[in-house]
Amino acid sequence: RLLYFVVLLTGGGSGIGRATCQVFAREGATVAVVDVNDTGAEETVQSLQKRGRFPHKSYVTDVTSAGAVSRLVESVRTDYSVVPDVILASQGVQTHTAFLDMDEETFDKIISVNLKATFLVVQAFSRLMVENKVAGGSIITMGSLRAAQGSAFHSHYAASKGGVVSLTKSVALELAKFNIRCNVVNPGAITTPLQLQDFVPEGEMPKRIQAIPLRRYGDPIEVANLCLFLASDESSYMTGQAVDITGG
């Protein structure tokens, strides 16, 4: 389904990002794995068992920096000599912090990684797509169920993901004339290290599971399969959509 595609994916060093890299590679894509964690990014590359059109590569990049993202663009162009067909911005961080106790540094970090970095990556690579007339490109961002629902002790996270949803819908309207699609995935409770370590306080898991109609947490591979659909030509008439994957 992604034969000969080149995909750039941020946050590929673990969790949903890693699972999506694995699914994309399985479907024939070449994957550029971007993460601030060099070990995680390289471990993801080593886990990709099927080679695409080009070798898979890891890129250690702080995507909250405009300069670093510009260098990433040049590195990818040099290494692959083609423009990526698919961009997936899946980097993310969160903390469990009461609103009244939250300091500016904590708020800024969450907004920077989750929202600002998405803006920088999507803008830089969509410019590249437009300049090189890449028709049929797909841009996917990672929102959250919390963007619409809100979340106690995660107001900064919910705000950042709400921004990602609005950004993606707005960018979709501007890029449609270039036949570049932009959609956002909103996961609910997924069994990732980020979710389990920082999002669910100890002892809260059974209560959270009872609140989910399917009575379980999702697996990263299930989110990855949704991303595969949005990356492929099977979703060629979808843009500007926020797609929930929450267990009900």
Backbone torsions as a table, in degrees:
resi	resn	phi	psi	omega
1	ARG	NA	-18.6	177.1
2	LEU	-126.1	29.4	-177.5
3	LEU	-58.8	128.3	-179.8
4	TYR	73.5	-0.3	177.0
5	PHE	-70.9	149.4	168.0
6	VAL	-114.1	126.5	-175.9
7	VAL	-120.4	134.1	171.1
8	LEU	-109.9	126.3	-175.3
9	LEU	-131.3	121.0	176.9
10	THR	-92.0	151.4	-175.8
11	GLY	73.4	29.3	-175.0
12	GLY	-84.4	2.9	-174.6
13	GLY	-82.0	-7.5	-178.5
14	SER	-168.2	173.5	169.8
15	GLY	55.6	-136.7	-178.8
16	ILE	-60.6	-39.3	180.0
17	GLY	-59.8	-47.2	179.6
18	ARG	-64.3	-45.5	179.8
19	ALA	-59.1	-38.4	-179.3
20	THR	-69.8	-39.8	174.2
21	CYS	-56.5	-43.5	-177.8
22	GLN	-66.2	-41.3	178.4
23	VAL	-67.0	-43.3	-179.6
24	PHE	-63.1	-43.1	179.1
25	ALA	-64.4	-40.2	177.7
26	ARG	-58.5	-32.0	-178.2
27	GLU	-90.7	9.4	171.6
28	GLY	104.4	-1.0	-177.4
29	ALA	-80.3	152.7	164.2
30	THR	-89.2	131.9	-174.2
31	VAL	-117.3	125.3	170.1
32	ALA	-95.9	108.8	-173.7
33	VAL	-93.7	116.3	-177.2
34	VAL	-111.5	131.7	176.6
35	ASP	-160.7	155.1	175.2
36	VAL	-77.9	-18.2	179.5
37	ASN	-94.4	106.5	-175.8
38	ASP	-64.0	-39.3	180.0
39	THR	-64.3	-46.7	-179.9
40	GLY	-61.7	-43.5	-179.3
41	ALA	-63.1	-44.0	-178.5
42	GLU	-69.8	-36.1	176.5
43	GLU	-62.9	-37.3	176.6
44	THR	-63.2	-46.4	179.1
45	VAL	-58.1	-43.6	-179.0
46	GLN	-65.9	-22.9	-179.3
47	SER	-83.3	-8.4	-177.8
48	LEU	-84.0	105.1	-169.3
49	GLN	-82.0	-22.2	-177.2
50	LYS	-111.2	125.3	179.3
51	ARG	-79.8	143.3	176.7
52	GLY	-94.1	-151.1	179.3
53	ARG	-62.0	-36.4	178.0
54	PHE	-126.2	167.3	175.0
55	PRO	-65.8	144.6	172.6
56	HIS	-70.4	146.5	-179.7
57	LYS	-139.5	153.8	174.3
58	SER	-107.4	147.3	179.7
59	TYR	-133.3	117.7	178.3
60	VAL	-87.3	110.9	-172.5
61	THR	-144.7	134.9	170.0
62	ASP	-87.8	97.8	-172.9
63	VAL	-77.1	3.3	171.7
64	THR	-83.1	-5.5	-179.0
65	SER	-105.7	123.1	178.9
66	ALA	-60.9	-39.6	179.0
67	GLY	-63.6	-42.0	179.2
68	ALA	-65.8	-37.8	178.5
69	VAL	-67.3	-38.7	176.7
70	SER	-61.7	-41.6	177.9
71	ARG	-66.9	-35.1	177.0
72	LEU	-62.3	-44.0	178.3
73	VAL	-56.4	-47.7	-178.6
74	GLU	-65.6	-38.6	179.0
75	SER	-63.9	-43.7	-179.6
76	VAL	-65.7	-41.5	178.5
77	ARG	-62.9	-40.5	179.9
78	THR	-68.0	-43.3	-175.1
79	ASP	-72.3	-34.6	-172.9
80	TYR	-111.6	-17.1	180.0
81	SER	58.1	12.1	174.7
82	VAL	-137.7	161.5	177.9
83	VAL	-88.3	136.1	178.0
84	PRO	-56.5	142.1	176.9
85	ASP	-82.5	-28.0	-175.2
86	VAL	-133.7	134.3	173.4
87	ILE	-119.0	127.8	176.9
88	LEU	-127.2	112.7	179.3
89	ALA	-95.8	99.7	-175.2
90	SER	-120.0	10.7	178.2
91	GLN	-65.9	148.8	179.5
92	GLY	-170.9	149.7	174.1
93	VAL	-139.3	160.1	176.0
94	GLN	-158.3	159.0	173.3
95	THR	-136.4	160.4	176.2
96	HIS	-98.7	96.3	-172.1
97	THR	-138.0	127.1	176.5
98	ALA	-64.8	141.9	-178.9
99	PHE	-56.6	-43.2	-176.8
100	LEU	-70.7	-18.4	179.8
101	ASP	-100.4	-5.9	-172.8
102	MET	-73.0	133.6	176.0
103	ASP	-99.1	168.2	-176.0
104	GLU	-62.1	-38.3	-178.3
105	GLU	-61.8	-43.4	179.2
106	THR	-64.0	-45.8	179.2
107	PHE	-60.7	-46.9	-177.4
108	ASP	-62.7	-38.3	-179.0
109	LYS	-63.2	-45.3	-178.7
110	ILE	-64.5	-44.4	179.2
111	ILE	-64.1	-40.1	-177.3
112	SER	-64.8	-48.7	-177.2
113	VAL	-72.6	-44.9	-172.6
114	ASN	-80.8	-40.6	-174.3
115	LEU	-104.8	-54.1	-177.7
116	LYS	-60.1	-44.6	-179.1
117	ALA	-63.6	-36.9	176.2
118	THR	-61.8	-44.9	176.0
119	PHE	-57.0	-49.1	-176.1
120	LEU	-63.4	-46.0	-177.6
121	VAL	-67.6	-47.8	-178.3
122	VAL	-64.2	-42.3	179.9
123	GLN	-64.1	-48.0	-176.3
124	ALA	-61.7	-44.8	-175.7
125	PHE	-83.0	-26.7	173.9
126	SER	-70.6	-34.6	172.9
127	ARG	-58.7	-43.0	179.4
128	LEU	-63.1	-41.9	178.0
129	MET	-61.4	-45.6	-178.0
130	VAL	-66.2	-45.8	-179.0
131	GLU	-60.5	-33.3	-177.5
132	ASN	-101.1	10.1	175.7
133	LYS	54.0	48.9	176.9
134	VAL	-82.8	91.5	178.9
135	ALA	-79.7	140.7	179.1
136	GLY	85.6	13.9	177.7
137	GLY	-69.3	156.1	179.6
138	SER	-128.7	128.8	175.3
139	ILE	-115.5	128.1	-178.8
140	ILE	-124.7	133.3	176.2
141	THR	-119.2	165.3	-176.6
142	MET	-113.8	108.9	175.7
143	GLY	-94.7	-139.7	179.4
144	SER	-170.2	150.5	171.2
145	LEU	-55.1	-33.1	-177.5
146	ARG	-66.5	-18.2	179.6
147	ALA	-60.5	-38.9	-179.0
148	ALA	-92.7	-33.6	-174.4
149	GLN	-86.5	-26.4	-167.8
150	GLY	76.5	168.9	-178.4
151	SER	-162.2	121.7	176.1
152	ALA	-60.6	138.8	-179.6
153	PHE	71.2	6.5	178.1
154	HIS	-139.4	37.3	-177.2
155	SER	-61.8	-37.3	179.1
156	HIS	-66.5	-40.0	179.3
157	TYR	-66.7	-47.3	179.7
158	ALA	-60.5	-41.1	179.0
159	ALA	-64.1	-42.0	-179.5
160	SER	-64.6	-40.6	-178.7
161	LYS	-75.0	-32.2	172.7
162	GLY	-61.8	-38.1	175.7
163	GLY	-63.9	-39.8	178.7
164	VAL	-62.5	-42.8	179.5
165	VAL	-61.8	-49.1	-179.1
166	SER	-65.0	-40.9	177.9
167	LEU	-59.2	-47.3	-176.7
168	THR	-63.4	-45.1	179.1
169	LYS	-62.0	-38.6	-179.6
170	SER	-70.6	-44.2	179.0
171	VAL	-62.7	-36.4	179.1
172	ALA	-57.9	-38.6	179.9
173	LEU	-65.9	-35.1	-178.6
174	GLU	-79.9	-33.1	-174.8
175	LEU	-91.8	-7.7	-177.9
176	ALA	-59.2	-36.1	-178.3
177	LYS	-66.4	-16.6	175.9
178	PHE	-96.3	5.8	-176.5
179	ASN	59.7	38.2	173.0
180	ILE	-110.4	123.6	-177.1
181	ARG	-95.1	144.5	178.7
182	CYS	-134.0	121.7	178.7
183	ASN	-136.9	156.0	-178.5
184	VAL	-122.8	137.3	178.4
185	VAL	-100.9	130.7	179.8
186	ASN	-114.0	91.0	177.9
187	PRO	-73.8	151.7	169.1
188	GLY	-94.2	-131.5	-178.6
189	ALA	-80.4	114.5	-177.8
190	ILE	-124.8	143.7	-177.2
191	THR	-80.2	74.7	174.2
192	THR	-112.4	157.8	176.9
193	PRO	-56.0	-39.6	-179.9
194	LEU	-61.5	-46.3	-178.3
195	GLN	-66.1	-46.2	-172.7
196	LEU	-75.4	-33.4	-176.1
197	GLN	-84.3	-38.1	-169.2
198	ASP	-113.8	-18.5	-170.7
199	PHE	-100.8	-32.3	-176.5
200	VAL	-111.2	111.2	178.3
201	PRO	-61.5	154.7	-179.2
202	GLU	-56.3	132.4	179.4
203	GLY	88.1	-7.2	-176.9
204	GLU	-88.5	-14.8	-173.1
205	MET	-56.2	-49.9	-178.9
206	PRO	-58.4	-40.0	179.6
207	LYS	-64.4	-42.0	179.5
208	ARG	-64.2	-41.0	-178.7
209	ILE	-64.6	-38.4	179.1
210	GLN	-65.1	-23.4	179.8
211	ALA	-82.6	-8.4	-179.4
212	ILE	-97.5	123.6	-178.3
213	PRO	-53.4	-37.2	178.9
214	LEU	-80.0	-3.2	174.4
215	ARG	58.4	37.9	174.5
216	ARG	-163.3	162.4	171.0
217	TYR	-80.9	152.6	175.8
218	GLY	-78.5	159.4	176.2
219	ASP	-99.4	143.4	178.6
220	PRO	-52.3	-32.5	-178.7
221	ILE	-64.6	-28.6	178.9
222	GLU	-70.3	-37.3	174.4
223	VAL	-69.2	-39.6	179.1
224	ALA	-60.3	-38.6	179.4
225	ASN	-66.6	-35.1	174.2
226	LEU	-65.5	-42.8	177.6
227	CYS	-61.8	-36.3	176.9
228	LEU	-60.0	-45.1	177.8
229	PHE	-59.1	-45.2	-178.3
230	LEU	-70.2	-27.5	178.7
231	ALA	-78.3	-28.5	-172.6
232	SER	-86.0	170.5	177.5
233	ASP	-70.3	-9.2	178.0
234	GLU	-65.1	-21.6	179.0
235	SER	-108.4	31.1	-172.3
236	SER	-64.2	-15.9	178.9
237	TYR	-108.4	20.2	178.7
238	MET	-114.2	125.1	170.3
239	THR	-154.9	151.9	-179.4
240	GLY	72.0	20.1	-175.9
241	GLN	-102.7	142.3	171.4
242	ALA	-105.1	112.8	-172.7
243	VAL	-106.8	116.3	-179.8
244	ASP	-83.7	140.7	172.1
245	ILE	-137.4	93.1	-163.0
246	THR	-132.2	-1.6	-176.1
247	GLY	78.8	11.7	175.8
248	GLY	116.1	NA	NA
